[in-house]
Protein backbone atom coordinates (compact mmCIF):
# COMPACT_ATOMS: atom_id res chain seq x y z
CA UNK A 1 0.00 0.00 0.00
CA UNK A 2 1.45 3.42 -0.94
CA UNK A 3 2.32 5.84 1.82
CA UNK A 4 -0.03 8.82 1.53
CA UNK A 5 1.11 12.19 2.82
CA UNK A 6 -0.79 13.64 5.75
CA UNK A 7 -2.17 17.17 5.54
CA UNK A 8 0.58 18.19 7.97
CA UNK A 9 3.18 16.81 5.54
CA UNK A 10 1.58 18.78 2.71
CA UNK A 11 0.92 22.09 4.48
CA UNK A 12 4.39 22.69 5.88
CA UNK A 13 5.79 26.01 7.05
CA UNK A 14 8.41 25.74 4.33
CA UNK A 15 5.78 25.36 1.60
CA UNK A 16 3.74 28.26 2.96
CA UNK A 17 6.88 30.40 3.23
CA UNK A 18 7.78 29.59 -0.37
CA UNK A 19 4.22 30.40 -1.44
CA UNK A 20 4.40 33.79 0.28
CA UNK A 21 7.73 34.45 -1.43
CA UNK A 22 6.17 33.57 -4.79
CA UNK A 23 3.75 36.46 -4.30
CA UNK A 24 6.54 38.99 -3.81
CA UNK A 25 9.01 37.71 -6.39
CA UNK A 26 8.17 38.82 -9.96
CA UNK A 27 10.16 35.90 -11.40
CA UNK A 28 7.82 33.43 -9.68
CA UNK A 29 4.05 33.26 -9.75
CA UNK A 30 1.14 30.91 -10.27
CA UNK A 31 3.45 28.30 -11.80
CA UNK A 32 5.59 28.15 -8.65
CA UNK A 33 5.64 24.56 -7.30
CA UNK A 34 4.67 25.73 -3.81
CA UNK A 35 1.32 26.91 -5.24
CA UNK A 36 0.53 23.59 -6.90
CA UNK A 37 -1.42 20.80 -5.17
CA UNK A 38 -1.51 17.33 -6.68
CA UNK A 39 -4.85 15.50 -6.76
CA UNK A 40 -3.83 13.15 -3.94
CA UNK A 41 -2.74 16.13 -1.82
CA UNK A 42 -6.10 17.79 -2.39
CA UNK A 43 -7.89 14.58 -1.47
CA UNK A 44 -5.95 14.26 1.80
CA UNK A 45 -6.62 17.90 2.72
CA UNK A 46 -10.31 17.55 1.82
CA UNK A 47 -10.64 14.45 4.02
CA UNK A 48 -9.10 16.33 6.94
CA UNK A 49 -11.38 19.33 6.39
CA UNK A 50 -14.47 17.12 6.22
CA UNK A 51 -13.66 15.63 9.62
CA UNK A 52 -12.87 19.00 11.20
CA UNK A 53 -15.38 20.73 13.48
CA UNK A 54 -13.83 24.11 12.58
CA UNK A 55 -16.50 26.60 11.45
CA UNK A 56 -14.50 27.53 8.33
CA UNK A 57 -13.75 23.96 7.23
CA UNK A 58 -16.52 24.01 4.61
CA UNK A 59 -15.24 27.26 3.16
CA UNK A 60 -11.69 25.90 3.06
CA UNK A 61 -12.95 22.79 1.28
CA UNK A 62 -14.52 25.01 -1.38
CA UNK A 63 -11.15 26.70 -1.87
CA UNK A 64 -9.43 23.34 -2.34
CA UNK A 65 -12.14 22.21 -4.80
CA UNK A 66 -11.60 25.37 -6.91
CA UNK A 67 -7.79 25.29 -6.64
CA UNK A 68 -7.02 25.24 -10.38
CA UNK A 69 -9.12 28.35 -11.01
CA UNK A 70 -7.59 30.42 -8.20
CA UNK A 71 -5.07 33.22 -8.57
CA UNK A 72 -1.76 32.98 -6.73
CA UNK A 73 -2.84 35.22 -3.83
CA UNK A 74 -6.00 33.17 -3.30
CA UNK A 75 -3.94 29.98 -3.30
CA UNK A 76 -1.63 31.39 -0.64
CA UNK A 77 -4.65 32.41 1.45
CA UNK A 78 -6.06 28.91 0.94
CA UNK A 79 -2.81 27.32 2.11
CA UNK A 80 -2.77 29.52 5.20
CA UNK A 81 -6.40 28.80 6.04
CA UNK A 82 -6.26 25.06 5.50
CA UNK A 83 -2.99 24.78 7.43
CA UNK A 84 -4.56 26.62 10.36
CA UNK A 85 -7.58 24.33 10.32
CA UNK A 86 -5.88 20.96 9.89
CA UNK A 87 -2.84 21.69 12.07
CA UNK A 88 -4.67 23.31 14.99
CA UNK A 89 -5.73 21.34 18.05
CA UNK A 90 -9.16 19.78 17.77
CA UNK A 91 -11.75 22.15 19.08
CA UNK A 92 -15.43 21.76 19.67
CA UNK A 93 -18.00 24.46 19.75
CA UNK A 94 -19.45 24.89 23.21
CA UNK A 95 -22.32 27.21 23.95
CA UNK A 96 -22.52 26.53 27.68
CA UNK A 97 -18.97 26.71 29.02
CA UNK A 98 -18.47 28.08 32.54
CA UNK A 99 -16.89 31.18 31.02
CA UNK A 100 -19.62 31.65 28.43
CA UNK A 101 -19.85 31.05 24.70
CA UNK A 102 -16.67 30.11 22.91
CA UNK A 103 -14.39 27.34 21.83
CA UNK A 104 -13.14 24.55 24.05
CA UNK A 105 -10.00 22.52 23.47
matplotlib code that plots the C-alpha trace (Angstrom):
import matplotlib.pyplot as plt

x = [0.0, 1.5, 2.3, 0.0, 1.1, -0.8, -2.2, 0.6, 3.2, 1.6, 0.9, 4.4, 5.8, 8.4, 5.8, 3.7, 6.9, 7.8, 4.2, 4.4, 7.7, 6.2, 3.8, 6.5, 9.0, 8.2, 10.2, 7.8, 4.1, 1.1, 3.4, 5.6, 5.6, 4.7, 1.3, 0.5, -1.4, -1.5, -4.9, -3.8, -2.7, -6.1, -7.9, -6.0, -6.6, -10.3, -10.6, -9.1, -11.4, -14.5, -13.7, -12.9, -15.4, -13.8, -16.5, -14.5, -13.7, -16.5, -15.2, -11.7, -13.0, -14.5, -11.1, -9.4, -12.1, -11.6, -7.8, -7.0, -9.1, -7.6, -5.1, -1.8, -2.8, -6.0, -3.9, -1.6, -4.6, -6.1, -2.8, -2.8, -6.4, -6.3, -3.0, -4.6, -7.6, -5.9, -2.8, -4.7, -5.7, -9.2, -11.8, -15.4, -18.0, -19.4, -22.3, -22.5, -19.0, -18.5, -16.9, -19.6, -19.9, -16.7, -14.4, -13.1, -10.0]
y = [0.0, 3.4, 5.8, 8.8, 12.2, 13.6, 17.2, 18.2, 16.8, 18.8, 22.1, 22.7, 26.0, 25.7, 25.4, 28.3, 30.4, 29.6, 30.4, 33.8, 34.4, 33.6, 36.5, 39.0, 37.7, 38.8, 35.9, 33.4, 33.3, 30.9, 28.3, 28.1, 24.6, 25.7, 26.9, 23.6, 20.8, 17.3, 15.5, 13.2, 16.1, 17.8, 14.6, 14.3, 17.9, 17.5, 14.5, 16.3, 19.3, 17.1, 15.6, 19.0, 20.7, 24.1, 26.6, 27.5, 24.0, 24.0, 27.3, 25.9, 22.8, 25.0, 26.7, 23.3, 22.2, 25.4, 25.3, 25.2, 28.3, 30.4, 33.2, 33.0, 35.2, 33.2, 30.0, 31.4, 32.4, 28.9, 27.3, 29.5, 28.8, 25.1, 24.8, 26.6, 24.3, 21.0, 21.7, 23.3, 21.3, 19.8, 22.2, 21.8, 24.5, 24.9, 27.2, 26.5, 26.7, 28.1, 31.2, 31.7, 31.1, 30.1, 27.3, 24.6, 22.5]
z = [0.0, -0.9, 1.8, 1.5, 2.8, 5.8, 5.5, 8.0, 5.5, 2.7, 4.5, 5.9, 7.0, 4.3, 1.6, 3.0, 3.2, -0.4, -1.4, 0.3, -1.4, -4.8, -4.3, -3.8, -6.4, -10.0, -11.4, -9.7, -9.8, -10.3, -11.8, -8.6, -7.3, -3.8, -5.2, -6.9, -5.2, -6.7, -6.8, -3.9, -1.8, -2.4, -1.5, 1.8, 2.7, 1.8, 4.0, 6.9, 6.4, 6.2, 9.6, 11.2, 13.5, 12.6, 11.4, 8.3, 7.2, 4.6, 3.2, 3.1, 1.3, -1.4, -1.9, -2.3, -4.8, -6.9, -6.6, -10.4, -11.0, -8.2, -8.6, -6.7, -3.8, -3.3, -3.3, -0.6, 1.5, 0.9, 2.1, 5.2, 6.0, 5.5, 7.4, 10.4, 10.3, 9.9, 12.1, 15.0, 18.0, 17.8, 19.1, 19.7, 19.8, 23.2, 24.0, 27.7, 29.0, 32.5, 31.0, 28.4, 24.7, 22.9, 21.8, 24.0, 23.5]

ax = plt.figure().add_subplot(projection="3d")
ax.plot(x, y, z, "-o")
ax.set_aspect("equal")
plt.show()
